[in-house]
Amino acid sequence: MESVWSVILTSTVVTALINIVWKFYSGRREFNNARYMQISNYYRESSGKDMHRILERWTEMLLNADDHKVKKRLGDIKQVNQLVNDTYLYSSPETCRRVAKYQQYAYTKLQTEEHQPLASLILLCGVITSLKHDFTGDWVSIEETLKIKLTDYEHNENELEAMIKRYGYHERWRS
């Protein structure tokens, strides 16, 4: 009989400890989620127009690159630096990481023989999709974004998929 009581007492203590740890973990997670949502909502409310303008400018680089006005803005280093600065100020850490990748590619390979136009497009789409997530909360895949611009996506699909994986963008939109 004594062993039954010790089993009951032990299981009660273990269950109580598990509940305490779970409530602590759950409360901490809820606090972090609520804090993140509060910060996110604050930035969306206070800087929604700025975020929209930034997303629009990056999207123009992809979709309207042939437009004379867009080319002129892209050729103006002050405007490009301002866009990068604004993006850094208003975007998420993931978007900042993607802008850094894009900028590093632009600094090191854009004017060299190593430049690959498809790599530039993928890096640009990476920034755009992350900004779209920052602004709307929804992820759009880089593949779908590329299909908007490229008429021969299926022809280069394997090469594009390999580049997307190399830059670490292949699963990001699904999370």
C-alpha positions as CSV (number, residue, x, y, z in Angstrom):
1,M,0.0,0.0,0.0
2,E,2.9,2.3,0.8
3,S,4.3,1.9,-2.7
4,V,0.9,2.9,-4.2
5,W,1.0,6.1,-2.2
6,S,4.5,6.8,-3.2
7,V,3.6,6.3,-6.9
8,I,0.6,8.6,-6.5
9,L,2.6,11.2,-4.6
10,T,5.5,11.1,-7.1
11,S,3.2,11.3,-10.1
12,T,1.4,14.2,-8.5
13,V,4.6,16.1,-7.9
14,V,5.9,15.4,-11.4
15,T,2.6,16.5,-12.9
16,A,2.6,19.7,-10.9
17,L,6.2,20.4,-12.0
18,I,5.3,19.8,-15.6
19,N,2.3,22.1,-15.3
20,I,4.4,24.8,-13.7
21,V,7.1,24.6,-16.4
22,W,4.4,24.6,-19.1
23,K,2.6,27.6,-17.7
24,F,5.9,29.5,-17.4
25,Y,6.9,28.6,-21.0
26,S,3.4,29.3,-22.3
27,G,3.2,32.6,-20.5
28,R,6.6,33.7,-21.8
29,R,5.7,32.7,-25.3
30,E,2.4,34.6,-25.1
31,F,4.1,37.7,-23.7
32,N,6.7,37.6,-26.6
33,N,4.0,37.1,-29.2
34,A,1.9,39.9,-27.7
35,R,4.9,42.2,-27.6
36,Y,5.8,41.4,-31.2
37,M,2.3,42.1,-32.3
38,Q,2.1,45.4,-30.4
39,I,5.4,46.6,-31.9
40,S,4.4,45.4,-35.4
41,N,1.0,47.1,-35.2
42,Y,2.5,50.3,-34.0
43,Y,4.9,50.4,-36.9
44,R,2.2,49.5,-39.4
45,E,-0.1,52.2,-38.0
46,S,2.5,54.9,-37.7
47,S,4.4,54.2,-40.9
48,G,2.0,52.5,-43.2
49,K,2.3,55.2,-45.9
50,D,6.1,55.0,-45.7
51,M,6.1,51.2,-45.9
52,H,3.8,51.3,-48.9
53,R,6.0,53.9,-50.6
54,I,9.1,51.7,-50.0
55,L,7.4,48.6,-51.3
56,E,6.2,50.5,-54.3
57,R,9.8,51.8,-55.1
58,W,11.3,48.3,-54.8
59,T,8.5,46.8,-56.9
60,E,9.1,49.5,-59.6
61,M,12.7,48.3,-59.8
62,L,11.4,44.9,-60.9
63,L,8.2,45.6,-62.9
64,N,9.0,49.0,-64.4
65,A,12.7,48.9,-64.9
66,D,12.3,50.0,-68.5
67,D,10.4,53.2,-67.5
68,H,12.6,56.3,-68.1
69,K,11.6,57.8,-64.7
70,V,12.5,54.6,-62.8
71,K,15.8,54.3,-64.7
72,K,16.6,57.9,-63.7
73,R,15.8,57.3,-60.0
74,L,17.9,54.1,-60.1
75,G,20.8,56.0,-61.6
76,D,20.7,58.6,-58.8
77,I,22.9,57.3,-56.0
78,K,21.3,59.7,-53.5
79,Q,17.8,58.2,-54.2
80,V,19.1,54.6,-54.1
81,N,20.8,55.3,-50.7
82,Q,17.7,57.0,-49.4
83,L,15.6,53.9,-50.4
84,V,18.0,51.6,-48.7
85,N,18.0,53.8,-45.6
86,D,14.2,53.9,-45.5
87,T,14.0,50.2,-46.0
88,Y,16.4,49.6,-43.1
89,L,14.4,52.0,-40.9
90,Y,10.9,50.6,-41.6
91,S,11.4,46.9,-42.3
92,S,11.9,43.6,-40.5
93,P,15.2,42.0,-39.7
94,E,14.5,39.5,-42.5
95,T,14.1,42.3,-45.0
96,C,17.3,44.0,-43.8
97,R,19.1,40.7,-44.3
98,R,17.8,40.5,-47.9
99,V,18.6,44.1,-48.7
100,A,22.2,43.4,-47.4
101,K,22.5,40.4,-49.7
102,Y,21.2,42.5,-52.6
103,Q,23.5,45.4,-51.9
104,Q,26.6,43.1,-51.4
105,Y,25.8,41.6,-54.8
106,A,25.5,45.0,-56.4
107,Y,28.8,46.2,-54.8
108,T,30.8,43.1,-55.7
109,K,29.4,41.6,-58.9
110,L,27.1,44.0,-60.7
111,Q,29.8,45.6,-62.9
112,T,31.9,42.5,-63.3
113,E,32.0,39.5,-65.5
114,E,30.5,37.5,-62.6
115,H,27.2,39.3,-62.9
116,Q,24.2,37.1,-63.6
117,P,21.0,39.0,-64.4
118,L,18.9,36.1,-63.0
119,A,20.7,36.4,-59.7
120,S,20.0,40.1,-59.5
121,L,16.3,39.3,-60.2
122,I,16.2,36.7,-57.5
123,L,17.8,39.0,-54.9
124,L,15.5,41.8,-55.9
125,C,12.4,39.5,-55.6
126,G,13.7,38.4,-52.2
127,V,13.6,42.0,-51.0
128,I,10.2,42.6,-52.5
129,T,8.6,39.5,-51.1
130,S,9.9,40.2,-47.6
131,L,8.7,43.8,-47.8
132,K,5.3,42.6,-48.9
133,H,5.2,40.4,-45.8
134,D,6.3,43.3,-43.7
135,F,3.5,45.5,-45.1
136,T,0.6,42.9,-45.5
137,G,1.6,40.0,-43.3
138,D,1.4,37.6,-46.2
139,W,4.2,35.8,-47.9
140,V,4.3,35.5,-51.7
141,S,6.8,33.1,-53.1
142,I,9.8,34.3,-55.0
143,E,8.8,31.9,-57.8
144,E,5.4,33.5,-58.2
145,T,7.0,37.0,-58.1
146,L,9.5,35.9,-60.8
147,K,6.7,34.6,-63.0
148,I,5.2,38.1,-63.0
149,K,8.3,39.4,-64.6
150,L,9.8,36.5,-66.6
151,T,7.9,35.2,-69.6
152,D,10.3,32.2,-69.9
153,Y,10.2,31.1,-66.3
154,E,9.5,27.5,-67.1
155,H,12.5,27.5,-69.6
156,N,14.9,28.5,-66.7
157,E,13.0,26.9,-63.8
158,N,15.8,24.5,-62.7
159,E,18.4,27.2,-62.8
160,L,16.2,29.6,-61.0
161,E,15.2,27.1,-58.3
162,A,18.9,26.3,-57.7
163,M,19.7,30.0,-57.3
164,I,16.7,30.6,-55.0
165,K,18.0,27.7,-52.8
166,R,21.6,29.1,-52.9
167,Y,20.3,32.4,-51.5
168,G,18.2,30.6,-48.8
169,Y,14.9,31.9,-50.1
170,H,13.3,28.6,-51.1
171,E,11.3,27.9,-47.9
172,R,11.0,31.3,-46.3
173,W,7.7,32.2,-47.7
174,R,5.9,29.1,-46.4
175,S,6.6,29.9,-42.7
